[in-house]
Amino acid sequence: QVQLVESGGGLVQPGGSLRLSCAASGSIGSFNPMGWYRQAPEKERELVASISSVTTNYADSVKGRFTISRDNVKNSVFLQMNGLKPEDTAVYYCNYRDIVSGRGYWGSGTLVTVSS
């Protein structure tokens, strides 16, 4: 069983920065991808960024502003968000995917609000 706990969300003004953290516990493989998704009100959940042992991937809307990183010793993944915009407002969810079983795991989410 895998558990994910996000932290770091909050209220920030446009142009500001936040750093999200996700701590994973359980049977974690460093070769399995982890990522961040977000869901804005009345919108579908969308991929923000993902990271595996060989590559990172970003949504076009966040390229150049967000950076995903991972600490395999601490089983953690981070999302540095700079140049935040009101349209970045959403609940951000951490995801871990076991590529052998195909099973995905989700955290409970952390709210990011970008507003003046």
Secondary structure, DSSP 8 states (H G I E B T S, - for coil): -EEEEEE--EEE-TT--EEEEEEEEES--TTS-EEEEEE-TTS--EEEEEE-SS-EEE-TTTTTTEEEEEETTTTEEEEEE-S--GGG-EEEEEEEE-TTT--EEE---EEEEE--
